Amino acid sequence: RYRAERGGFPSYENSETHFYGDPAVALEDMIRDLGKAESFIFLEYFAIEDQISLGRIKEVLAERVKAGVLVRIFYAGRGTGTQS
């Protein structure tokens, strides 16, 4: 409700928002939820660094693709920033 009233951007219907104070807990929840996807996964990031957590996410995404799930990742690549 806050985003719709103050941010001018409504949330998607039937969606939830969670705050995570601990990134490790957020990662575990994300991996669990990605593993449940049945039709599509759309991820959007500003930047992606190939670290341990990304490796775990890639494993789940590859598994979901094999199960017929459409997976798309949108992110800004290197050198896409504006210079002044």
C-alpha positions as CSV (number, residue, x, y, z in Angstrom):
1,R,0.0,0.0,0.0
2,Y,2.9,2.4,0.8
3,R,4.4,2.0,-2.6
4,A,1.1,2.6,-4.4
5,E,0.3,5.7,-2.3
6,R,3.7,7.3,-2.0
7,G,5.8,5.9,-4.8
8,G,3.3,6.2,-7.6
9,F,4.0,2.5,-8.5
10,P,1.4,-0.2,-7.7
11,S,2.7,-3.6,-6.8
12,Y,1.7,-6.6,-8.9
13,E,-1.5,-8.2,-7.7
14,N,-1.2,-11.2,-5.4
15,S,2.4,-10.4,-4.5
16,E,4.2,-10.0,-1.2
17,T,7.1,-7.9,0.1
18,H,9.5,-9.1,2.8
19,F,12.3,-7.2,4.5
20,Y,15.5,-9.2,5.2
21,G,18.0,-7.9,7.7
22,D,20.3,-10.8,7.0
23,P,21.3,-11.4,3.4
24,A,22.0,-15.1,4.0
25,V,18.4,-15.6,5.0
26,A,17.2,-13.7,1.9
27,L,19.4,-15.9,-0.3
28,E,18.0,-19.1,1.2
29,D,14.4,-17.9,0.7
30,M,15.2,-16.8,-2.8
31,I,16.7,-20.1,-3.8
32,R,13.8,-22.0,-2.2
33,D,11.2,-19.9,-4.1
34,L,13.1,-20.1,-7.4
35,G,13.0,-23.9,-7.0
36,K,9.2,-23.8,-6.8
37,A,8.7,-21.9,-10.1
38,E,6.5,-23.7,-12.6
39,S,6.1,-21.4,-15.6
40,F,8.6,-18.5,-15.6
41,I,11.3,-16.7,-13.7
42,F,12.2,-13.1,-14.4
43,L,15.1,-11.6,-12.4
44,E,16.2,-8.0,-12.7
45,Y,19.5,-6.7,-11.2
46,F,21.6,-3.6,-11.6
47,A,24.8,-5.7,-11.5
48,I,25.7,-9.3,-11.1
49,E,28.9,-10.5,-9.7
50,D,29.9,-14.1,-10.1
51,Q,30.3,-15.2,-6.5
52,I,29.3,-18.2,-4.4
53,S,25.7,-17.1,-4.1
54,L,25.3,-16.6,-7.8
55,G,26.6,-20.1,-8.4
56,R,23.9,-21.5,-6.2
57,I,21.3,-19.4,-8.0
58,K,22.6,-20.6,-11.4
59,E,22.2,-24.2,-10.4
60,V,18.5,-23.7,-9.5
61,L,17.9,-21.7,-12.7
62,A,19.4,-24.5,-14.8
63,E,17.3,-27.1,-13.0
64,R,14.1,-25.0,-13.6
65,V,15.0,-24.6,-17.4
66,K,15.3,-28.4,-17.6
67,A,11.8,-28.6,-16.1
68,G,10.5,-26.4,-18.8
69,V,10.4,-23.1,-16.9
70,L,11.1,-19.9,-19.0
71,V,14.0,-18.1,-17.3
72,R,15.0,-14.5,-18.1
73,I,17.6,-12.3,-16.4
74,F,17.8,-8.6,-17.0
75,Y,20.8,-6.7,-15.8
76,A,23.1,-3.8,-16.6
77,G,26.4,-5.0,-18.0
78,R,29.8,-3.4,-17.5
79,G,30.4,-0.1,-19.2
80,T,26.7,0.8,-19.4
81,G,26.9,3.7,-17.0
82,T,26.8,7.3,-18.0
83,Q,30.1,9.3,-17.7
84,S,30.2,13.0,-17.2
